[in-house]
Amino acid sequence: MTQAIASAVVHDLIGVGFGPSNLALAIALREHAQTHGELDVLFLDKQADYRWHGNTLVAQSELQISFLKDLVTLRNPTSPYSFVNYLKTHGRLVDFINLGTFYPCRMEFNDYLRWVSGHFQAQSRYGEEVLAIEPVLHKQQVQALRVISRDSHGEQSVRTTRSVVVSAGGTPRIPEPFKALKDDGRVFHHSRYLERMAAQPSISGQSLRVAIIGSGQSAAEAFIDLNDCFPSVQVDWILRGSALKPADDSPFVNEVFSPEFTDLIYQQNSAERERLINEYQSTNYSVVDLDLIERIYGIFYRQKVSGIPRHAFRSLTTVERAISHKGSIELALRSTATGEPSEHHYDVVILATGYERQMHRQLLAPLAEYLGDYQVDRDYRLATDERCKAGIYMQGFCQASHGLSDTLLSILPIRADEIAASLYAHGKQQVPVRSIHDGLLATAS
Ligand SMILES: Cc1cc2nc3c(=O)[nH]c(=O)nc-3n(C[C@H](O)[C@H](O)[C@H](O)COP(=O)(O)OP(=O)(O)OC[C@H]3O[C@@H](n4cnc5c(N)ncnc54)[C@H](O)[C@@H]3O)c2cc1C
């Protein structure tokens, strides 16, 4: 086993992940530092360099939220880290205005996020996956946290911090019939779309039978990309529902993504929170932008006109089994309308089946006895029992208590500001570095 590298530094905060949530927090902390003093902050990300859902950045994909909901504008429209300042710096402000849109393409938003991350090189490390967060105990109290990470060479690092913020995003959801095939390169989650498609023979014009499983925005974007960029691909689109449903982004409904709505949700009891979150599922889950639905309908309609049935739309269909053969992946399907079974063979199966939000439980497992049932305070700090003096914050794992905006870009600057304020407030009651070092020595002995 490789020897772990341990640092004697005690950080004020270590962030797990350096995606939009922690980028927004890094900015908020930098801006707080001007009036409140600087914190020692470090962000770790497992990617080799920053990319925003990099394997999904197909040419046609657009941001599904106004660019004004960037990393800063809701909190501080004069911040140098705004999307508008990014455009100005890159000489595209006038051209972007001429586009007349609130929705830049996702490739451009990715470039904006990379540009911001470049301003925080001293506070970030890429290529380091956090494996676990452990307690540093002294006199039966959790005085600090030990963050264990591993780089791409397998080398482990151990760092100590007074607080962590877990912002590790979602984990691809693999439906049961496909779990045994997760190492088969022909079956992959949409989160790996570009890298896996680049390895397929369709790149050189050979015919390819592709199944897309799912009915949300990712499935729709994959379908359009396969239709437009791979003329030799024939798609079977398999979905449980009867139709593609439009994402509701109408203005009154959009108010559920306002910062004030977070307060409203948080103030409810758990049954009412759940009811409200379910009521607005159609803003984000298993839905597709209306303009994309219309394009897709047009593609299927033109097939009818031409009489050449290139793609198939298999609604009201479930996948019962997936079997790997040498020359194909066999899917056993069943119509939920008639009960009729059928078997089909594919070269590639794309799972556009969404994401789970469980990573926090895995990373924080060594602290489980202090955490109870992962209840989160309004400031995104995990409620711990009184023995835990260290701060544990989460972003993207609080939908049940803070509402649907928690996993999106909607309120990033406001949330970052709330967490920054909480970190400074708790910093006033901080455990001295000396006690933490005593704890580290006690653990080592
Ligand atoms: C394809 C796609 C498109 C989307 N489009 C939109 C949109 O248009 N508008 C919108 O509001 N939302 C959108 N979302 C939702 C998305 O969750 C947010 O936009 C945003 O990415 C959330 O930021 P985050 O930092 O919380 O999580 P992520 O962006 O998921 O970032 C998490 C980071 O943590 C890193 N990481 C994970 N585990 C570890 C670990 N153990 N150790 C170290 N690093 C780790 C990852 O490498 C990643 O960089 C989209 C999501 C997807 C999948």
The ligand as an SDF file (V2000), in Angstrom:
LIG
                    3D

 53 58  0  0  0  0  0  0  0  0999 V2000
  -25.9290   17.2600  -17.9580 C   0  0  0  0  0  0  0  0  0  0  0  0
  -26.4020   18.1960  -16.9060 C   0  0  0  0  0  0  0  0  0  0  0  0
  -26.8550   19.4610  -17.2500 C   0  0  0  0  0  0  0  0  0  0  0  0
  -27.2910   20.3370  -16.2640 C   0  0  0  0  0  0  0  0  0  0  0  0
  -27.7500   21.5560  -16.6570 N   0  0  0  0  0  0  0  0  0  0  0  0
  -28.2120   22.4090  -15.7100 C   0  0  0  0  0  0  0  0  0  0  0  0
  -28.7270   23.6880  -16.0810 C   0  0  0  0  0  0  0  0  0  0  0  0
  -28.7640   24.0240  -17.2490 O   0  0  0  0  0  0  0  0  0  0  0  0
  -29.1700   24.5190  -15.1040 N   0  0  0  0  0  0  0  0  0  0  0  0
  -29.1480   24.1470  -13.7720 C   0  0  0  0  0  0  0  0  0  0  0  0
  -29.5590   24.9360  -12.9240 O   0  0  0  0  0  0  0  0  0  0  0  0
  -28.6710   22.9290  -13.4160 N   0  0  0  0  0  0  0  0  0  0  0  0
  -28.2180   22.0630  -14.3240 C   0  0  0  0  0  0  0  0  0  0  0  0
  -27.7350   20.8330  -13.9560 N   0  0  0  0  0  0  0  0  0  0  0  0
  -27.7390   20.4630  -12.5160 C   0  0  0  0  0  0  0  0  0  0  0  0
  -26.3220   20.5090  -11.8990 C   0  0  0  0  0  0  0  0  0  0  0  0
  -26.3650   19.7290  -10.7550 O   0  0  0  0  0  0  0  0  0  0  0  0
  -25.8910   21.9080  -11.5050 C   0  0  0  0  0  0  0  0  0  0  0  0
  -25.8800   22.6970  -12.6360 O   0  0  0  0  0  0  0  0  0  0  0  0
  -24.4780   22.0200  -10.9320 C   0  0  0  0  0  0  0  0  0  0  0  0
  -23.5640   21.2720  -11.6880 O   0  0  0  0  0  0  0  0  0  0  0  0
  -24.3990   21.6740   -9.4780 C   0  0  0  0  0  0  0  0  0  0  0  0
  -23.0970   22.0160   -9.0410 O   0  0  0  0  0  0  0  0  0  0  0  0
  -22.3410   21.1940   -7.9110 P   0  0  0  0  0  0  0  0  0  0  0  0
  -21.0450   21.8730   -7.7080 O   0  0  0  0  0  0  0  0  0  0  0  0
  -23.2280   21.0690   -6.7130 O   0  0  0  0  0  0  0  0  0  0  0  0
  -22.1910   19.7360   -8.4760 O   0  0  0  0  0  0  0  0  0  0  0  0
  -21.3190   19.1840   -9.7810 P   0  0  0  0  0  0  0  0  0  0  0  0
  -21.4040   20.1800  -10.8380 O   0  0  0  0  0  0  0  0  0  0  0  0
  -21.8150   17.8340   -9.9730 O   0  0  0  0  0  0  0  0  0  0  0  0
  -19.8560   19.2050   -9.2170 O   0  0  0  0  0  0  0  0  0  0  0  0
  -19.3980   18.2680   -8.2770 C   0  0  0  0  0  0  0  0  0  0  0  0
  -17.8910   18.1910   -8.3930 C   0  0  0  0  0  0  0  0  0  0  0  0
  -17.4240   17.3380   -7.3610 O   0  0  0  0  0  0  0  0  0  0  0  0
  -16.4200   16.4800   -7.8840 C   0  0  0  0  0  0  0  0  0  0  0  0
  -16.4000   15.2780   -7.0330 N   0  0  0  0  0  0  0  0  0  0  0  0
  -17.3650   14.3490   -6.9040 C   0  0  0  0  0  0  0  0  0  0  0  0
  -17.0040   13.4180   -5.9850 N   0  0  0  0  0  0  0  0  0  0  0  0
  -15.7970   13.7910   -5.5220 C   0  0  0  0  0  0  0  0  0  0  0  0
  -14.8990   13.2490   -4.5610 C   0  0  0  0  0  0  0  0  0  0  0  0
  -15.1980   12.1280   -3.8700 N   0  0  0  0  0  0  0  0  0  0  0  0
  -13.7090   13.8620   -4.3510 N   0  0  0  0  0  0  0  0  0  0  0  0
  -13.3900   15.0000   -5.0280 C   0  0  0  0  0  0  0  0  0  0  0  0
  -14.2160   15.5580   -5.9650 N   0  0  0  0  0  0  0  0  0  0  0  0
  -15.3960   14.9760   -6.1880 C   0  0  0  0  0  0  0  0  0  0  0  0
  -16.8100   16.2380   -9.3180 C   0  0  0  0  0  0  0  0  0  0  0  0
  -15.6710   15.9240  -10.1080 O   0  0  0  0  0  0  0  0  0  0  0  0
  -17.4260   17.5940   -9.7190 C   0  0  0  0  0  0  0  0  0  0  0  0
  -16.4830   18.4570  -10.3260 O   0  0  0  0  0  0  0  0  0  0  0  0
  -27.2930   19.9470  -14.9030 C   0  0  0  0  0  0  0  0  0  0  0  0
  -26.8440   18.6810  -14.5580 C   0  0  0  0  0  0  0  0  0  0  0  0
  -26.4050   17.8060  -15.5560 C   0  0  0  0  0  0  0  0  0  0  0  0
  -25.9500   16.4390  -15.1500 C   0  0  0  0  0  0  0  0  0  0  0  0
  1  2  1  0
  2  3  1  0
  2 52  2  0
  3  4  2  0
  4  5  1  0
  4 50  1  0
  5  6  2  0
  6  7  1  0
  6 13  1  0
  7  8  2  0
  7  9  1  0
  9 10  1  0
 10 11  2  0
 10 12  1  0
 12 13  2  0
 13 14  1  0
 14 15  1  0
 14 50  1  0
 15 16  1  0
 16 17  1  0
 16 18  1  0
 18 19  1  0
 18 20  1  0
 20 21  1  0
 20 22  1  0
 22 23  1  0
 23 24  1  0
 24 25  2  0
 24 26  1  0
 24 27  1  0
 27 28  1  0
 28 29  2  0
 28 30  1  0
 28 31  1  0
 31 32  1  0
 32 33  1  0
 33 34  1  0
 33 48  1  0
 34 35  1  0
 35 36  1  0
 35 46  1  0
 36 37  1  0
 36 45  1  0
 37 38  2  0
 38 39  1  0
 39 40  1  0
 39 45  2  0
 40 41  1  0
 40 42  2  0
 42 43  1  0
 43 44  2  0
 44 45  1  0
 46 47  1  0
 46 48  1  0
 48 49  1  0
 50 51  2  0
 51 52  1  0
 52 53  1  0
M  END
$$$$
